[in-house]
């Protein structure tokens, strides 16, 4: 190995150690002020991929916004904020090859999926602003980042998402409910499955769900500024933003327990 190669490898290794911290053989983002609790590893990528296809099946679509007319236009631009393993981005890029899809995240998760030619990844901390000009994207999508933003940052983030959105474009936000119509035991465990989608036209807000039953983790996240009731406030945030119109909201619930839909959920996850 040449000295130049040794130096390059050393720099990459040092960069990796600085960018991530490690616990239980898993890597976690080590950037300043990052509160997102989930790891950056192969197991997490697998979970996110399964989650993506579950929600696509659950909603029978990759999006709730009425954007087919936009996606049919060559050169349309889509932004996936907090793309993670980029399963949603890859799916959209494959389904609409004439679009340009950009996935944003603090760092790319490991994935064995083949990257579509019309997809690009941009490494960025959304809390520090988006590296795009005003009116850049036709559709902006963000899913399950309630654990990634402190309560006081949501207004700033939504303002940034709207800033890069073209007039007449759509913004879709998906978040989960901590509990909905739960009994006393489930309320204590935060184990109810509620799905929300909030939509705003060019402006569109939508809500959805992901399960959370880890009381201790939730308590720690709340201490770090996370507002688990963000799903209830997205519509208010959208209205106060001032540049969003035709705000719509869709809600779906998933009940766990000895029910047929719970069996279908399990089957689909294992196939």
Secondary structure as UniProt FT lines:
FT   HELIX           3..19
FT   STRAND          20..23
FT   TURN            24..25
FT   STRAND          26..29
FT   TURN            32..33
FT   HELIX           42..59
FT   HELIX           68..71
FT   TURN            74..75
FT   STRAND          77..81
FT   TURN            84..85
FT   HELIX           87..95
FT   TURN            96..98
FT   STRAND          100..105
FT   TURN            117..118
FT   STRAND          119..123
FT   HELIX           126..128
FT   STRAND          137..143
FT   TURN            146..148
FT   HELIX           151..153
FT   HELIX           154..163
FT   STRAND          165..174
FT   STRAND          176..177
FT   HELIX           184..189
FT   STRAND          193..201
FT   HELIX           215..223
FT   TURN            224..225
FT   TURN            228..229
FT   HELIX           230..241
FT   STRAND          245..254
FT   HELIX           260..270
//
